[in-house]
Amino acid sequence: MKIEVDYRFPVGIDPERQAKVIALGQTVGTWDASFAHREASFHKHQGEVAQVERQDDGTAIATVRFPTINVEGDIASLLTMIFGKYSMAGPAKVVDVRLPEDYGQRAKFGISGVRSRLGVLDRPLVMAIFKPALGLSAADHAQILGEVAGAGLDVIKDDEILGNLESAPTLERLRACLPVLDAAQQRTGKPLLYAVNVTGRADQLLAQAKRLIEAGANALLLNVLTYGFSVLEALAQDPEITVPIFAHPALAGALCGAPDHGFSYGVLLGTLMAHAGADAVLYPAHYGSLPFSAAEERHIRDALRDRNVFPVPSAGIHPGIVPKAIADYGIDVILNAGTGIMDHPDGAAAGVQAFFEALNVEAQKAKAQNANAQSQTQPGQPFDLDQIPPGPLRRALEKWGT
Amino acid sequence: MKIEVDYRFPVGIDPERQAKVIALGQTVGTWDASFAHREASFHKHQGEVAQVERQDDGTAIATVRFPTINVEGDIASLLTMIFGKYSMAGPAKVVDVRLPEDYGQRAKFGISGVRSRLGVLDRPLVMAIFKPALGLSAADHAQILGEVAGAGLDVIKDDEILGNLESAPTLERLRACLPVLDAAQQRTGKPLLYAVNVTGRADQLLAQAKRLIEAGANALLLNVLTYGFSVLEALAQDPEITVPIFAHPALAGALCGAPDHGFSYGVLLGTLMAHAGADAVLYPAHYGSLPFSAAEERHIRDALRDRNVFPVPSAGIHPGIVPKAIADYGIDVILNAGTGIMDHPDGAAAGVQAFFEALNVEAQKAKAQNANAQSQTQPGQPFDLDQIPPGPLRRALEKWGT
């Protein structure tokens, strides 16, 4: 199988011409008679225009096929080929990339591996974020963790901007939190994953990841786009990296936010992450606090789950969105809330409880529906505040809405 | 000194409001009474809006100041802070970044180091690209190199899309070319740098770079944006990387091409490359084959040269642009031509000779001007074909124009 890439061109661009420029210019280029003896080889490396389709809105989508022998089975060489120099040639957006199934890497853990580590097979996972993002000490982190750990939280992560800073060095944060993680496991009978933000120059980052795991880290967080896909791939293939890698989308908007340039979010955070070995990928939920389209979210979800990668819709997530999330995702999703847990009016533990209560209410609704019973509120419909008893969920819905 | 970032917002966006969202949301975030004991620490980490200025075209530029204690002195943590999550929040373009002088790394070689390696102090350097980009064998590369090496070429590079491919593995290409490089040095009395494309997963790439240098490589080429700034930084700081690193801009258009998203080219290919340790940086020339603004090119040129990094305007470079290039750059520039050398009607060696002839003609014009002599053509003016004697330059100008 070849590599197929869909480029969308805006009105005013000649898509047939540009597709040819890509198919040739991003592969062999031109040659003259002096290279006639290499023609067979050139043809093997050449791209080809598969089709050009005009859309109702006047844009056009051109599909270019690239030989897999031009690239190295990784994301960086793929990006250089499909959009390296051409990205500077004028408006064009990469809206889909179809790769051979064995292209790149598979998640070491992914959905099934993370579930089996946690021993949680039958419901969405609940994830929190340490907040405030900067300025807390390692001991502060341990204290916050203590609050949410007892409530049964599944995963917690550093804020993506919290690196290895003097005010709370990464290894110190981890060490302060480890006893709390242990205590939580004793109490709840299941691990709590703490995705520690791994940072630094490429060489330091790879060494730091091993140091963190040696020290007891049970998950990693990586800002894939600011450090590079090549760094994610190095972590993902390394047998010493024995913990799941949570991929953060920081900077994705610089590559995907523009209408006629860069990539669709689905390509970057779905397809490419899933072929680079991420175990779970964070991205904005379309009903969250960042502008995001439902179609992009579906594209990401499907690209990830096709390869057993956990989707983690994020940003502005609170218990009120649980019905919509379940309707969109079923159970194979990680619900990731920052302030939606940490800023619960009754504290962070209540924030976690509110999510579990919300998941239970939805599960009950689904059971009732499966039993053909009549239920005032159908699964997927917003919570009806009147039907929610006093407690963490109700308090959350009163604060953040249904 | 703090880090200052200029964000440009299009018409219709409230710049004061968004600047505050960035200053807070990309640093500490919000906190409640339970963290009152950490207020002093939070304030140290908090960003601040320095100013908001409306432009004549209705856009606005907001300057946000970030504390350097929030980041790790590298580009990845910087990008995560200044534009990580916020890049997904709506239209905004990072148009300038001002970093402390000691932020990041300095080129090991840069302009002065590359010049001293070559022993060429008083003129622009001439650089070629192996073409066609894919499908040649290692022996083909050696043969092409032989043609241009004798003509006194200063630098040659792999095409950026030519990675470590079965048809011509990187180490084989290098090994095939080494005797030619040696012979050229014997003949011309100066080295010819061959910037070998170093590729692979981060861990493999770092190891491969050392292997190539051990085998005799005297320069490296890196697609910084597809592999990651963290990889460039790892190479740049490594004392075993004893050769100049040429940074290629592949993928820059995905990050910089859109009017209201991402980065200005000047920030990405100028400021950030110069603080990440690149020795020379390639980017489109504004009079080349890619659409590029003269202002962006100036921004890049100045950001690079401020830190002793060699600017390498590229894409569509041919001998006819030499007068303009000299007017823009003076002598501290590397003129990088692919087809502009390789497709010379009389062959690649003539392609190199045409560049040197062009440089000589310009140098003569400048001398004449300095001597207050009258000259029919002033420096910086296009070549007058009638004044160019038959030979490689004239043939080049007849093909590609003046």
Interface residues (C-beta under 8 A of the other chain):
Chain A: Q26 T27 V28 G29 T30 W31 D32 S34 F35 R38 S41 F42 K44 H45 I69 N70 V71 E72 D74 I75 A76 S77 L79 T80 M81 F83 G84 K85 Y86 S87 M88 A89 G90 P91 V94 K131 P132 A133 L134 G135 L136 S137 D140 D159 E160 I161 G163 N164 L165 E166 S167 T199 G200 R201 A202 D203 Q204 L205 L206 N223 T226 Y227 G228 F229 S230 V231 E233 A234 Q237 D238 H248 P249 A250 L251 A252 G253 A254 L255 C256 G257 A258 P259 D260 H261 G262 F263 P284 L290 P291 F292 A315 T339 D343 G347
Chain B: Q26 T27 V28 G29 T30 W31 D32 S34 F35 R38 S41 F42 K44 H45 I69 N70 V71 E72 D74 I75 A76 S77 L79 T80 M81 F83 G84 K85 Y86 S87 M88 A89 G90 P91 V94 K131 P132 A133 L134 G135 L136 S137 D140 D159 E160 I161 G163 N164 L165 E166 S167 T199 G200 R201 A202 D203 Q204 L205 L206 N223 T226 Y227 G228 F229 S230 V231 E233 A234 Q237 D238 H248 P249 A250 L251 A252 G253 A254 L255 G257 A258 P259 D260 H261 G262 F263 P284 L290 P291 F292 A315 G338 T339 D343 G347
